[in-house]
Amino acid sequence: MMEKQYPQDYSGNAGMPPPPYYPGPSNPYPQPGMPPPPPPMQPVGSQPMYFAPPNVPQYAAPGAPIILAPTAAIMYPPSDHLPLAIFACLCCFWPVGICAIMKAMESRDASLVQDHVRANHASAEARKYSYWSIGIGVALSVLYTIMMIVIFVCGNSNAITALIN
Protein backbone atom coordinates (compact mmCIF):
# COMPACT_ATOMS: atom_id res chain seq x y z
CA MET A 1 0.00 0.00 0.00
CA MET A 2 1.22 3.41 -0.88
CA GLU A 3 1.67 6.16 1.76
CA LYS A 4 -0.42 9.30 1.29
CA GLN A 5 1.61 12.25 0.05
CA TYR A 6 0.84 15.74 1.36
CA PRO A 7 1.65 18.90 -0.59
CA GLN A 8 4.90 20.68 0.16
CA ASP A 9 4.53 23.93 2.10
CA TYR A 10 7.29 26.35 2.99
CA SER A 11 6.54 26.76 6.70
CA GLY A 12 8.66 23.80 7.78
CA ASN A 13 5.74 21.38 7.97
CA ALA A 14 6.76 19.28 4.97
CA GLY A 15 5.16 15.89 4.93
CA MET A 16 2.84 16.68 7.86
CA PRO A 17 -0.93 16.43 7.51
CA PRO A 18 -2.72 19.79 7.16
CA PRO A 19 -4.40 21.27 10.21
CA PRO A 20 -8.05 20.33 10.69
CA TYR A 21 -9.21 23.83 9.81
CA TYR A 22 -8.75 25.57 6.50
CA PRO A 23 -10.53 28.91 6.19
CA GLY A 24 -12.48 29.18 3.04
CA PRO A 25 -15.81 28.40 1.44
CA SER A 26 -15.55 24.68 2.20
CA ASN A 27 -15.31 25.24 6.00
CA PRO A 28 -16.33 28.78 7.08
CA TYR A 29 -16.55 27.94 10.81
CA PRO A 30 -13.63 27.02 13.08
CA GLN A 31 -13.58 23.60 14.64
CA PRO A 32 -13.49 23.20 18.43
CA GLY A 33 -10.15 24.08 19.92
CA MET A 34 -9.03 26.12 16.92
CA PRO A 35 -8.63 29.93 16.90
CA PRO A 36 -11.10 31.99 14.86
CA PRO A 37 -10.11 32.82 11.28
CA PRO A 38 -8.35 36.11 10.61
CA PRO A 39 -10.47 39.00 9.31
CA PRO A 40 -10.83 39.13 5.53
CA MET A 41 -8.60 41.47 3.58
CA GLN A 42 -10.16 44.58 2.14
CA PRO A 43 -9.50 46.14 -1.23
CA VAL A 44 -7.72 49.47 -1.26
CA GLY A 45 -10.10 52.42 -0.90
CA SER A 46 -12.84 50.59 0.97
CA GLN A 47 -14.10 51.37 4.44
CA PRO A 48 -11.62 50.50 7.22
CA MET A 49 -12.36 47.62 9.57
CA TYR A 50 -12.77 48.37 13.23
CA PHE A 51 -11.62 46.00 15.90
CA ALA A 52 -11.88 46.08 19.68
CA PRO A 53 -9.64 48.69 21.37
CA PRO A 54 -6.15 47.39 22.14
CA ASN A 55 -6.62 47.64 25.91
CA VAL A 56 -9.61 45.25 25.96
CA PRO A 57 -8.53 41.61 26.05
CA GLN A 58 -10.01 39.37 23.39
CA TYR A 59 -9.46 36.16 25.37
CA ALA A 60 -8.77 35.69 29.05
CA ALA A 61 -8.33 32.52 31.01
CA PRO A 62 -10.87 31.99 33.82
CA GLY A 63 -9.55 33.54 37.03
CA ALA A 64 -6.70 35.35 35.29
CA PRO A 65 -6.31 39.02 36.22
CA ILE A 66 -7.29 41.44 33.48
CA ILE A 67 -5.10 44.53 33.32
CA LEU A 68 -6.38 47.43 31.28
CA ALA A 69 -3.98 50.07 30.05
CA PRO A 70 -4.99 53.65 30.84
CA THR A 71 -6.40 55.56 27.91
CA ALA A 72 -6.02 59.24 27.24
CA ALA A 73 -9.11 61.40 27.60
CA ILE A 74 -10.16 63.26 24.48
CA MET A 75 -10.28 66.99 25.22
CA TYR A 76 -12.46 69.10 22.99
CA PRO A 77 -11.80 72.83 22.90
CA PRO A 78 -14.46 74.86 24.72
CA SER A 79 -16.78 77.16 22.84
CA ASP A 80 -15.25 80.61 22.68
CA HIS A 81 -18.67 82.38 22.47
CA LEU A 82 -17.31 84.80 19.85
CA PRO A 83 -20.59 85.11 17.87
CA LEU A 84 -22.47 85.91 21.08
CA ALA A 85 -19.84 88.49 22.04
CA ILE A 86 -20.02 90.15 18.62
CA PHE A 87 -23.82 90.30 18.83
CA ALA A 88 -23.59 91.78 22.34
CA CYS A 89 -21.13 94.41 21.17
CA LEU A 90 -23.01 95.46 18.02
CA CYS A 91 -26.61 95.24 19.23
CA CYS A 92 -26.48 95.87 22.97
CA PHE A 93 -24.14 97.68 25.37
CA TRP A 94 -20.90 98.03 23.41
CA PRO A 95 -18.37 98.84 26.22
CA VAL A 96 -19.02 95.51 27.94
CA GLY A 97 -19.36 93.82 24.53
CA ILE A 98 -15.77 94.79 23.69
CA CYS A 99 -14.60 93.05 26.89
CA ALA A 100 -16.61 89.97 25.85
CA ILE A 101 -14.91 89.94 22.42
CA MET A 102 -11.48 90.23 24.04
CA LYS A 103 -12.20 87.29 26.36
CA ALA A 104 -13.57 85.22 23.46
CA MET A 105 -10.38 85.82 21.49
CA GLU A 106 -8.31 84.92 24.56
CA SER A 107 -10.25 81.64 24.80
CA ARG A 108 -9.61 80.90 21.13
CA ASP A 109 -5.88 81.60 21.51
CA ALA A 110 -5.64 79.35 24.58
CA SER A 111 -7.43 76.54 22.71
CA LEU A 112 -4.92 76.74 19.88
CA VAL A 113 -2.00 76.11 22.27
CA GLN A 114 -3.92 73.30 24.07
CA ASP A 115 -4.20 75.26 27.36
CA HIS A 116 -7.64 73.92 28.25
CA VAL A 117 -7.78 75.41 31.75
CA ARG A 118 -7.17 78.96 30.55
CA ALA A 119 -9.46 78.39 27.55
CA ASN A 120 -12.34 77.24 29.79
CA HIS A 121 -11.85 80.18 32.13
CA ALA A 122 -11.73 82.75 29.32
CA SER A 123 -14.75 81.13 27.67
CA ALA A 124 -16.79 81.45 30.86
CA GLU A 125 -15.71 85.08 31.20
CA ALA A 126 -16.68 85.83 27.58
CA ARG A 127 -20.12 84.30 28.13
CA LYS A 128 -20.55 86.25 31.38
CA TYR A 129 -19.60 89.58 29.78
CA SER A 130 -21.83 88.87 26.77
CA TYR A 131 -24.83 88.20 29.02
CA TRP A 132 -24.09 91.34 31.04
CA SER A 133 -23.88 93.40 27.85
CA ILE A 134 -27.19 91.99 26.60
CA GLY A 135 -28.84 92.56 29.98
CA ILE A 136 -27.62 96.17 30.24
CA GLY A 137 -28.63 96.85 26.63
CA VAL A 138 -32.15 95.48 27.17
CA ALA A 139 -32.54 97.43 30.44
CA LEU A 140 -31.40 100.68 28.80
CA SER A 141 -33.74 100.09 25.85
CA VAL A 142 -36.69 99.54 28.21
CA LEU A 143 -35.83 102.69 30.19
CA TYR A 144 -35.48 104.71 26.98
CA THR A 145 -38.85 103.44 25.72
CA ILE A 146 -40.55 104.35 29.02
CA MET A 147 -39.03 107.83 28.96
CA MET A 148 -40.18 108.41 25.35
CA ILE A 149 -43.73 107.30 26.21
CA VAL A 150 -43.81 109.63 29.22
CA ILE A 151 -42.53 112.57 27.15
CA PHE A 152 -45.04 111.84 24.37
CA VAL A 153 -47.95 111.55 26.83
CA CYS A 154 -47.10 114.69 28.79
CA GLY A 155 -46.41 116.66 25.63
CA ASN A 156 -44.27 119.35 27.24
CA SER A 157 -40.65 119.88 28.17
CA ASN A 158 -41.40 119.49 31.88
CA ALA A 159 -41.99 115.74 31.44
CA ILE A 160 -38.62 114.85 32.91
CA THR A 161 -39.35 116.85 36.05
CA ALA A 162 -42.79 115.23 36.27
CA LEU A 163 -41.16 111.81 36.00
CA ILE A 164 -38.74 112.58 38.82
CA ASN A 165 -41.40 114.10 41.15
LUMKOL-69543 format. One record per residue: z negated, x, y negated of N, C-alpha, C in turn. Coordinates in pm, whole numbers, padded with zeros to 5 digits, always signed. Example, Ala and Ser with C-alpha at 12.3 -4.5 7.8 and 13.67 -1.06 7.14 Angstrom:
BEGIN
-00780+01319+00569-00780+01230+00450-00780+01320+00330;-00708+01285+00225-00714+01367+00106-00787+01290-00003;
This chain:
BEGIN
+00000+00083+00117+00000+00000+00000+00000+00088-00125;+00070+00043-00220+00088+00122-00341-00020+00086-00444;-00073+00188-00514-00176+00167-00616-00112+00113-00743;-00183+00020-00808-00129-00042-00930-00129+00059-01044;-00018+00069-01113-00005+00161-01225-00027+00085-01356;-00112+00143-01443-00136+00084-01574-00059+00162-01679;-00019+00094-01788+00059+00165-01890-00023+00275-01957;+00048+00377-02001-00016+00490-02068-00049+00451-02211;-00176+00470-02251-00210+00453-02393-00262+00585-02444;-00267+00601-02576-00299+00729-02635-00443+00737-02684;-00531+00651-02634-00670+00654-02676-00757+00730-02578;-00700+00792-02478-00778+00866-02380-00816+00783-02259;-00766+00661-02249-00797+00574-02138-00680+00567-02038;-00613+00676-02016-00497+00676-01928-00538+00643-01786;-00467+00552-01727-00493+00516-01589-00607+00418-01571;-00674+00379-01677-00786+00284-01668-00731+00143-01685;-00798+00044-01622-00751-00093-01643-00777-00136-01787;-00697-00227-01840-00716-00272-01979-00846-00353-01990;-00901-00360-02110-01021-00440-02127-00990-00587-02099;-01095-00666-02069-01069-00805-02033-01022-00892-02148;-01021-00840-02268-00981-00921-02383-00869-00852-02457;-00758-00919-02471-00650-00875-02557-00629-00983-02662;-00646-00949-02791-00619-01053-02891-00471-01086-02892;-00443-01208-02912-00304-01248-02918-00289-01393-02875;-00165-01441-02871-00144-01581-02840-00184-01618-02697;-00185-01520-02605-00220-01555-02468-00370-01578-02452;-00455-01515-02535-00600-01531-02524-00660-01526-02664;-00661-01637-02739-00708-01633-02878-00859-01628-02891;-00936-01651-02784-01081-01655-02794-01142-01538-02718;-01247-01476-02772-01308-01363-02702-01383-01412-02579;-01389-01326-02480-01464-01358-02360-01611-01323-02382;-01700-01378-02301-01843-01349-02320-01871-01200-02313;-01955-01155-02404-01992-01015-02408-01898-00927-02487;-01789-00982-02537-01692-00903-02612-01706-00933-02761;-01682-00836-02848-01690-00863-02993-01576-00954-03036;-01594-01023-03151-01486-01110-03199-01365-01026-03242;-01248-01087-03243-01128-01011-03282-01133-00977-03430;-01066-00870-03468-01061-00835-03611-00981-00940-03688;-01006-00950-03821-00931-01047-03900-00783-01012-03902;-00697-01111-03912-00553-01083-03913-00514-01011-04041;-00410-00930-04030-00358-00860-04147-00282-00957-04234;-00284-00929-04364-00214-01016-04458-00096-00942-04518;+00011-01015-04546+00123-00950-04614+00085-00915-04758;+00153-00816-04810+00126-00772-04947+00158-00885-05044;+00068-00908-05141+00090-01010-05242+00029-01144-05207;-00035-01156-05092-00097-01284-05059-00241-01286-05111;-00307-01397-05092-00444-01410-05137-00534-01315-05057;-00634-01253-05123-00722-01162-05050-00817-01240-04958;-00859-01174-04852-00957-01236-04762-01096-01204-04813;-01186-01296-04793-01323-01277-04837-01413-01275-04715;-01496-01175-04709-01590-01162-04600-01731-01180-04654;-01829-01179-04566-01968-01188-04608-02003-01066-04692;-02096-01079-04788-02137-00964-04869-02188-00851-04779;-02176-00726-04825-02214-00615-04739-02363-00608-04708;-02448-00672-04788-02591-00662-04764-02642-00770-04668;-02556-00858-04619-02596-00961-04525-02552-00917-04386;-02646-00902-04293-02605-00853-04161-02523-00957-04087;-02421-00911-04016-02339-01001-03937-02408-01032-03804;-02469-00930-03744-02537-00946-03616-02672-00878-03626;-02773-00939-03573-02905-00877-03569-02969-00910-03435;-03033-00811-03378-03101-00833-03252-03224-00920-03276;-03263-01004-03181-03382-01087-03199-03506-01000-03219;-03581-01030-03323-03703-00955-03354-03680-00830-03435;-03557-00791-03458-03529-00670-03535-03548-00701-03682;-03606-00607-03758-03622-00631-03902-03487-00631-03972;-03471-00720-04066-03348-00729-04144-03378-00675-04283;-03311-00572-04322-03332-00510-04453-03211-00541-04539;-03236-00606-04651-03128-00638-04743-03130-00540-04859;-03015-00489-04893-03005-00398-05007-03012-00479-05136;-03078-00426-05238-03084-00499-05365-02945-00509-05427;-02919-00621-05488-02791-00640-05556-02814-00642-05706;-02714-00604-05778-02724-00602-05924-02699-00742-05978;-02778-00782-06077-02760-00911-06140-02640-00904-06234;-02563-01010-06238-02448-01016-06326-02496-01068-06461;-02478-00990-06565-02522-01028-06699-02399-01073-06778;-02404-01195-06825-02299-01246-06910-02342-01231-07055;-02251-01195-07144-02290-01180-07283-02329-01316-07341;-02431-01319-07427-02472-01446-07486-02368-01495-07586;-02373-01622-07615-02284-01678-07716-02327-01623-07852;-02231-01581-07932-02268-01525-08061-02278-01631-08170;-02239-01754-08143-02247-01867-08238-02170-01841-08367;-02064-01761-08360-01985-01731-08480-01913-01854-08535;-01851-01940-08453-01787-02059-08511-01887-02151-08583;-02006-02166-08525-02108-02247-08591-02150-02184-08723;-02164-02052-08726-02204-01984-08849-02096-01996-08956;-01970-01987-08917-01862-02002-09015-01860-02143-09070;-01877-02243-08983-01883-02382-09030-01999-02400-09126;-02117-02345-09092-02234-02359-09178-02212-02293-09313;-02141-02182-09314-02117-02113-09441-02015-02187-09528;-01908-02237-09467-01802-02301-09546-01835-02445-09586;-01904-02519-09501-01923-02661-09524-02064-02700-09566;-02158-02611-09557-02297-02648-09587-02352-02553-09693;-02470-02498-09670-02537-02414-09768-02495-02269-09746;-02406-02218-09829-02341-02090-09803-02433-01968-09807;-02540-01961-09889-02622-01837-09884-02685-01813-09746;-02736-01919-09685-02794-01902-09551-02683-01888-09448;-02567-01949-09472-02453-01936-09382-02403-01792-09373;-02409-01718-09482-02369-01577-09479-02463-01498-09389;-02593-01527-09395-02689-01460-09305-02658-01494-09160;-02620-01620-09134-02585-01661-08997-02462-01585-08947;-02362-01567-09034-02242-01491-08994-02277-01346-08965;-02364-01287-09046-02404-01148-09023-02476-01133-08889;-02564-01227-08857-02636-01220-08729-02541-01244-08611;-02444-01332-08629-02346-01357-08522-02263-01231-08496;-02224-01162-08600-02149-01038-08582-02236-00929-08519;-02364-00927-08555-02456-00831-08492-02469-00859-08342;-02473-00988-08306-02480-01025-08164-02354-00982-08091;-02240-01000-08152-02113-00961-08090-02107-00810-08071;-02152-00734-08172-02151-00588-08160-02246-00540-08050;-02363-00603-08039-02458-00564-07935-02404-00598-07797;-02330-00707-07784-02271-00743-07654-02166-00642-07612;-02093-00588-07707-01988-00492-07674-02043-00361-07619;-02165-00324-07660-02227-00200-07611-02326-00229-07499;-02323-00352-07444-02407-00392-07330-02556-00390-07362;-02594-00409-07488-02736-00420-07526-02771-00568-07526;-02806-00621-07408-02825-00764-07392-02950-00816-07462;-03052-00734-07474-03175-00778-07541-03148-00801-07689;-03087-00703-07753-03055-00717-07896-02952-00826-07919;-02857-00842-07826-02755-00946-07839-02818-01085-07830;-02910-01105-07735-02979-01234-07724-03061-01264-07848;-03130-01164-07900-03213-01185-08018-03127-01220-08140;-03020-01146-08162-02932-01173-08275-02862-01308-08259;-02829-01346-08138-02767-01475-08113-02861-01590-08149;-02988-01576-08110-03086-01679-08145-03107-01687-08296;-03106-01573-08362-03120-01571-08508-02999-01637-08575;-02879-01608-08525-02758-01668-08583-02761-01819-08568;-02804-01867-08452-02813-02012-08430-02918-02074-08523;-03032-02005-08538-03138-02055-08625-03090-02064-08769;-03027-01958-08820-02978-01960-08958-02867-02064-08977;-02783-02082-08876-02677-02183-08887-02738-02323-08898;-02837-02352-08814-02902-02483-08820-02976-02503-08953;-03039-02398-09003-03104-02409-09134-03000-02437-09244;-02889-02368-09239-02785-02388-09340-02731-02531-09334;-02709-02582-09213-02660-02719-09199-02765-02818-09248;-02890-02794-09212-02998-02884-09256-03014-02886-09408;-03012-02769-09471-03024-02762-09617-02903-02827-09682;-02784-02803-09628-02663-02863-09685-02665-03015-09676;-02709-03069-09562-02717-03215-09548-02822-03272-09644;-02937-03205-09653-03044-03254-09743-02997-03252-09888;-02930-03146-09930-02880-03140-10068-02772-03246-10092;-02688-03270-09992-02585-03374-10009-02648-03512-10022;-02751-03539-09944-02821-03669-09954-02888-03683-10090;-02955-03577-10137-03019-03583-10269-02916-03602-10379;-02803-03533-10371-02698-03548-10471-02644-03691-10472;-02623-03748-10352-02572-03885-10344-02671-03984-10404;-02799-03966-10378-02902-04055-10435-02904-04043-10586;-02896-03922-10637-02896-03903-10783-02773-03969-10847;-02655-03957-10783-02535-04018-10841-02545-04171-10839;-02604-04227-10735-02621-04373-10730-02717-04418-10839;-02825-04344-10859-02922-04381-10963-02858-04373-11101;-02781-04267-11126-02715-04253-11257-02612-04364-11276;-02537-04399-11173-02437-04504-11184-02503-04640-11209;-02615-04666-11141-02683-04795-11155-02746-04807-11293;-02812-04703-11339-02879-04710-11469-02777-04711-11583;-02671-04637-11570-02563-04641-11666-02592-04570-11797;-02700-04501-11811-02724-04427-11935-02768-04286-11903;-02783-04206-12006-02817-04065-11988-02965-04046-11960;-03044-04152-11975-03188-04140-11949-03220-04170-11801;-03121-04168-11715-03144-04199-11574-03230-04093-11506;-03212-03969-11547-03291-03862-11485-03439-03881-11523;-03464-03914-11645-03605-03935-11685-03662-04060-11617;-03578-04161-11593-03627-04279-11523-03655-04247-11379;-03577-04157-11319-03600-04116-11181-03729-04039-11166;-03759-03955-11264-03882-03874-11258-04005-03962-11280;-04000-04055-11377-04115-04140-11410-04124-04249-11313;
